[in-house]
Amino acid sequence: TSRCEGNGPCVVLIPTVSNTGGPYTYTWFPSTGLNDSTLLFPCASPNVTTTYSFVATDQSTGCRSDLGGLDSSAMVTVEVLESPVAEAGTTSDLCFGDSLQLNGSASGAGPVYTYSWSPTVGLSDPTLPNPTASPPISTVYTLQVSSNGCVGYADTVHLLVRGLPQVTAGNDQQICLGESAQLNGTSGGGDGSSFYLFQWTSGNTLDDDQHPDPFATPLATTTYYVTTTNE
């Protein structure tokens, strides 16, 4: 019989006492990993593969089942199977609405693994080792791996979702040909940082297209567009 290493369930040992008589006392040895070595049906939780021997003693006569020597029918081996270990990857950050691929893997036990991510929200397929993740909010994902009937040691990865910054380009303005006007770009929101990168687009009529408030000297009526990135 077998059990998984770690915190897997114990294995109940079930011997058979065939002779009449009794009552009997029972002894299992070694006692390592047993909840009670004097029970007829003890529960075994060894940390390594262990062979247990069983001896029954007739209380009325004192005769023991091992007087003629123990044989294989009075022994049982509990094989301890290796449990897999999950690796969920490293903490990453992404902007709201973006996606990235998780980098899950497994080691130990094998060679065939079953993967399970939780929670499943925002994942393309929670049964893949490397699903695409698009969480709506910052999320801690847990990876559980199973192999050879053993559920392994889990691991977690934290995805930090940054909010999108909001930007305004200011009000429309009127100027005379040859004059300049100062644009008024503003930004806020995002992840709460006070530092934003601006990028204005529309020809080469700005004195600094990366300044929030550049001066524009257009040769004709022009629409300027601005985007911002939260650093």
ABEGO torsion letter per residue (X at the ends): XBBBBEABBBBBBBBBBABBEOBBBBBBOBABGBABAABABBBBBBABBBBBBBBBBBAAAGBBAAAAEBBAAABBBBBBBBBBBBBAEBBBBBBBGBBBBBBBBBBEEOABBBBBBOBABGBABAABABBBBBBABBBBBBBBBBBGGBBBBBBBBBBBBBBBBBBBAEBBBBBBBGBBBBBBBBBBEEAGBABBBBBBBGEAABABAABABBBBBBABBBBBBBBBBBX
